[in-house]
Amino acid sequence: MVVNFVVIGGTTVGFVGREVELDELAGLLAIVRAGRRADKGVAVLLRGRRRVGKSRLVTEFIERSGLPSVYFQAARGAPVRDELAAFASAIATSDLPGADLADGTEPSSLSATLRLLAAALPSDMPSVVVIDELPWLLEGIDGGPGELQRVWDRELAQKPVLLLLLGSDLAMMEALGRPDQPFHGRATEMILRELSPRDVGRMTGLSGMDAFDAFLVTGGQPLVAQEWEPGEDAAGFVRRSFSRSTSALVVSGARVLDTEFPEATQARSILRAIGGRGERTWSGVLAVSGVSATSLERSLAVLAEKRVVVADEPLSTRRAAKDRRWRVADPALRFWLALVEPALGDIDRGRPDLAARRYAASFEAWRGRAVEPVVRSALARLLPDGRWPSAERVGGWWPRNNVPEIDLVATDARPGTSIDFVGTIKWRGHRAVTAAEVDALAADAVSVPGATLATPLVAVCPAGAADARLAQAWTAADLLEAWR
């Protein structure tokens, strides 16, 4: 189970982050409490990548609510009969008022198990039910979504219950809510993303550029971030993590990949090409991965559907779909594939010093590229604002040959009708943006379709920028405000 606690000097400070999600769950519970709808119950489809903290979030929510509850976690590939027995056992050992009804029972179907659950729920007060890794439960049951829908409509929804349905397979969880699926229209959909850079900063006791470094290394995974000593820098954390083959940083990526993409799959090779070797173009991934063009297309489609990789398109006043560039979308896998997986051999043979040395030699260059989507995400949250009222989209721009590459472009749409600004990212804390760098930005900016000599120039640099030609400059501290 993932933990979202800050530990300082051996003392637990408390659950960190997820205020928005906790408030949203509290709002849904308030609907249940009010009891003004035809259906007394409320169902929620909560999806998020593995180890991102779904289980910890709902556990914290249940503890705060103080309500009777039952928590069942499905096991992947387990026999259906065993799973249903385990579900019944979870009901029997819960604090639901009718828990004893499930004692010693062995339901023969999902419908029978869910009816048992409905019978155990209180009718005169709210309760909370969690089914964790719902796709794993349903994948072995023919017609499982239909059974869930039928019992929900007829029995469960008639009780004042908040039913939380969790899943790590993003595509399967999305499919459950599609119009052609039985459960469509019956659940509120929620997405639990990784911890924000601001939340990671709070967990690690860091601020500014250091907080972003911690986010890039941990990928926003609570289980990894909780092992960070307060105030420790990224290099120190990585060295310490590499000294233990069981550290969360070392094992987290492997566990995610082993679950979703076994070693022998072509998708794993393609992930290594994109995340480990840094290949971004279709032809580059094809050359490095060693798979056929047909297999590459198929595997990229699977990886994109699972939200593991994403294709970025240049942003300007023109479409440029043929110039897409691939990147690893999952921030935890982004670091793990590039700088942890290559170190596993050294770590396993007791040479963490070699692994740490390789990290030290590669991190700054890797960070310069890896921070770009994080910066764009931050600006997309901060904008539009009073100064940039039409900046609805933030991205980058590049031509087929990647010369020049523009780090930041803001427009009103994709493609845009006009360019709000063009900018550069200089991710360093020791030196402000230089006049020469602004000269280069001004010269390159006019290459962006829709940009002119009058298009405003901006910059992002933790060390700041003082050049009068820049319409605005954001520091790392400014960007952290995006997640306030």
Residue pairs with C-beta under 8 A, 6 or more apart in sequence:
1 55
1 56
1 59
2 51
2 52
2 53
2 54
2 55
2 56
2 221
2 222
2 223
3 56
3 222
3 223
3 226
4 15
4 16
4 17
4 18
4 53
4 56
4 57
4 60
4 195
4 203
4 222
4 226
5 12
5 13
5 14
5 15
5 16
5 226
6 12
6 13
6 14
6 16
6 202
6 203
6 205
6 226
6 230
7 13
7 226
7 230
8 205
8 230
9 230
15 60
16 199
16 202
16 203
17 195
17 196
17 199
17 202
17 203
17 222
18 53
18 57
18 60
18 192
18 199
21 57
21 190
21 192
22 57
22 60
22 61
22 64
24 190
25 44
25 57
25 58
25 61
25 162
25 164
25 190
26 61
28 42
28 44
28 162
28 188
29 42
29 65
29 67
29 126
29 128
29 162
31 37
31 42
32 40
32 41
32 42
32 126
32 160
32 161
32 162
33 126
33 160
35 160
39 157
39 158
40 157
40 158
40 159
40 160
40 161
41 152
41 156
41 157
41 158
41 159
41 160
41 161
41 162
41 163
42 161
42 162
42 163
42 188
43 152
43 157
43 163
43 165
43 183
43 186
43 187
43 188
44 162
44 163
44 164
44 165
44 187
44 188
44 189
44 190
45 165
45 167
45 173
45 176
45 177
45 183
45 187
45 188
45 189
45 190
46 54
46 57
46 58
46 164
46 165
46 166
46 167
46 190
46 191
46 192
47 54
47 166
47 167
47 168
47 169
47 170
47 173
47 174
47 189
47 190
47 191
47 192
48 54
48 168
48 170
48 191
48 192
48 193
49 168
49 170
49 194
49 256
49 307
49 330
49 332
50 168
50 255
50 256
50 259
50 260
51 221
51 223
51 252
51 255
51 256
51 332
52 192
52 193
52 194
52 220
52 221
52 222
53 192
53 195
53 221
53 222
53 223
54 132
54 166
54 168
54 192
55 73
55 132
55 166
56 222
57 192
58 71
58 128
58 130
58 132
58 164
58 166
59 71
61 128
62 69
62 71
62 128
62 130
65 126
65 128
67 125
67 126
67 127
67 128
68 94
68 95
68 96
68 97
68 122
68 125
68 127
68 128
69 94
69 95
69 96
69 127
69 128
69 129
69 130
70 90
70 91
70 94
70 96
70 99
70 117
70 120
70 127
70 128
70 129
70 130
71 90
71 94
71 130
71 132
72 86
72 87
72 90
72 91
72 130
72 131
72 132
73 132
73 133
74 83
74 131
74 132
74 133
74 134
74 136
74 137
75 83
75 86
75 133
75 136
76 133
76 136
76 259
77 136
77 140
78 86
78 136
78 140
79 140
80 140
80 141
81 106
81 108
83 137
83 140
84 106
84 107
84 108
84 109
84 110
84 112
84 113
85 106
85 107
87 107
87 113
87 117
87 137
88 102
88 105
88 106
88 107
88 113
88 116
89 102
91 99
91 101
91 102
91 116
91 117
91 120
92 99
92 100
92 102
92 103
92 104
92 105
93 99
94 120
96 120
96 121
96 122
96 127
97 120
97 121
97 122
98 119
98 120
98 121
98 122
99 120
101 116
101 119
101 120
102 116
102 117
102 120
105 116
107 113
107 116
109 147
110 137
110 141
110 144
110 147
110 148
111 147
111 150
111 151
114 147
114 148
114 151
114 152
114 155
114 156
115 151
115 155
117 129
117 156
118 151
118 155
118 156
118 158
118 159
121 127
121 129
121 156
121 159
121 161
122 159
122 160
123 159
123 160
125 160
126 160
126 161
126 162
127 159
127 160
127 161
127 162
128 161
128 162
128 164
129 161
129 162
129 163
129 164
130 164
130 166
131 137
131 163
131 164
131 165
131 166
132 166
133 166
133 167
133 168
134 165
134 166
134 167
134 173
134 176
135 167
135 168
135 169
135 172
135 173
135 176
137 144
138 144
138 145
138 148
139 172
141 147
145 176
145 181
145 182
145 183
146 182
148 182
148 183
149 182
149 183
149 186
150 182
152 163
152 183
152 186
153 186
156 163
157 186
163 187
165 176
165 187
167 173
167 176
168 259
169 260
169 306
170 306
170 307
171 305
171 306
171 307
174 189
175 181
176 183
176 187
177 183
177 184
177 187
177 189
178 184
179 185
193 220
194 219
194 220
194 221
194 331
194 332
195 203
195 215
195 218
195 220
195 221
195 222
195 225
196 215
196 220
196 483
197 211
197 212
197 214
197 215
197 220
197 374
197 378
197 479
197 480
197 483
198 211
198 480
198 482
198 483
198 484
199 220
199 483
200 206
200 211
200 214
200 215
200 218
200 220
200 225
201 207
201 210
201 211
201 214
201 215
201 480
203 222
203 225
203 226
203 228
204 211
204 214
204 225
204 228
204 230
204 231
204 232
205 230
205 231
206 213
206 214
206 231
207 477
207 480
208 429
208 462
208 475
208 476
208 477
208 480
209 427
209 429
209 462
209 476
210 233
210 234
211 476
211 480
212 371
212 374
212 462
212 476
212 479
212 480
213 233
213 234
213 367
214 225
214 228
214 234
214 237
215 331
215 374
216 234
216 331
216 334
216 335
216 367
216 370
216 371
216 374
217 224
217 234
217 237
217 238
217 249
217 335
218 224
218 225
218 228
218 249
218 332
218 335
219 252
219 330
219 331
219 332
219 333
219 334
219 335
219 336
220 331
220 332
221 248
221 252
221 332
223 248
223 252
224 248
224 249
224 252
224 332
226 248
227 237
227 241
227 247
227 248
227 249
228 237
229 236
229 237
229 240
232 240
234 363
235 356
235 359
235 360
235 363
237 249
238 249
238 339
238 356
238 359
238 363
239 352
239 356
240 247
241 247
241 248
241 249
241 250
242 249
242 250
242 343
242 346
242 347
242 352
242 355
242 356
242 359
243 352
244 250
245 251
245 347
245 348
249 336
249 340
250 340
250 344
250 347
252 332
252 336
253 332
253 333
253 336
253 337
253 340
253 341
254 336
254 341
254 344
256 330
256 332
256 333
257 268
257 271
257 333
260 306
260 308
261 267
261 268
261 271
262 268
265 299
266 289
266 291
266 295
266 296
266 299
267 299
267 302
267 303
269 289
269 290
269 291
270 285
270 289
270 291
270 296
270 299
270 300
270 303
270 309
271 303
271 308
271 309
271 328
271 333
271 337
272 289
272 337
272 341
273 279
273 284
273 285
273 288
273 289
274 280
274 285
274 309
274 326
274 327
274 328
274 337
275 328
275 333
275 334
275 336
275 337
275 338
276 337
276 338
276 341
276 342
277 288
278 338
278 366
278 369
279 285
279 287
279 288
279 289
279 326
280 325
280 326
280 327
281 325
281 326
282 296
282 324
282 326
285 296
285 300
285 326
286 293
286 296
289 296
291 299
300 309
300 311
300 326
303 309
304 310
304 311
307 329
307 330
308 328
308 329
308 330
308 333
309 326
309 327
309 328
309 329
310 326
310 327
310 329
311 324
311 325
311 326
312 324
312 325
312 326
312 327
312 373
312 395
312 396
313 319
313 320
313 321
313 323
313 324
313 395
313 414
314 320
314 323
314 395
314 396
314 397
314 398
314 399
315 393
315 394
315 395
315 396
315 397
315 409
315 411
315 414
315 415
315 416
316 397
316 409
316 411
316 415
316 416
316 419
316 448
316 449
316 450
316 451
317 411
317 415
317 416
317 417
317 418
317 419
317 449
317 450
318 415
318 449
318 450
319 415
322 400
323 398
323 399
323 400
325 398
327 334
327 373
328 334
328 337
331 374
334 370
335 370
338 362
338 366
338 370
339 358
339 359
339 362
339 363
339 366
342 358
343 354
343 355
343 358
343 359
346 352
346 354
346 355
346 358
347 355
367 427
368 425
368 427
371 425
371 427
372 396
372 407
372 425
375 407
375 408
375 425
375 427
375 460
375 479
376 394
376 395
376 396
376 408
377 482
378 479
378 480
378 482
378 483
379 394
379 408
379 410
379 460
379 474
379 479
379 482
380 393
380 394
381 482
381 483
382 478
382 479
382 481
382 482
383 391
383 392
383 394
383 410
384 390
384 391
384 392
385 391
387 472
388 410
388 420
388 421
390 412
390 418
390 420
391 410
391 411
391 412
391 420
391 421
392 411
392 412
392 413
393 410
393 411
393 412
393 413
393 414
393 416
394 408
394 409
394 410
395 408
395 409
395 411
395 414
396 405
396 406
396 407
396 408
396 409
397 405
397 406
397 409
397 422
397 447
397 448
398 404
398 405
398 406
399 447
404 444
404 447
406 422
406 423
406 424
406 444
406 445
406 447
406 448
407 423
407 424
407 425
407 460
408 421
408 422
408 423
408 424
408 425
408 458
408 460
409 419
409 421
409 422
409 423
409 448
409 451
410 419
410 420
410 421
410 423
411 417
411 418
411 419
411 420
411 450
412 418
412 420
416 450
418 450
419 448
419 450
419 451
419 452
419 455
420 456
421 455
421 456
421 457
421 458
421 471
421 472
422 441
422 445
422 448
422 451
422 455
422 456
422 457
422 458
423 441
423 457
423 458
423 459
423 460
424 433
424 437
424 438
424 440
424 441
424 458
424 459
424 460
425 459
425 460
425 461
426 433
426 437
426 459
426 460
426 461
426 463
426 465
427 460
427 461
427 462
428 461
428 462
428 463
429 462
429 463
429 476
430 463
431 463
432 461
432 463
432 464
432 465
432 466
433 459
433 461
433 463
433 464
433 465
433 466
433 467
433 470
433 473
435 467
437 459
438 457
438 459
438 465
438 467
438 469
438 470
441 457
441 459
442 457
442 469
445 451
445 455
445 457
446 452
446 453
446 455
448 455
456 471
456 472
457 469
457 470
457 471
458 470
458 471
458 472
458 473
458 474
459 465
459 467
459 470
459 472
459 473
459 474
460 473
460 474
460 475
460 479
461 473
461 475
462 475
462 476
463 475
464 473
464 475
465 473
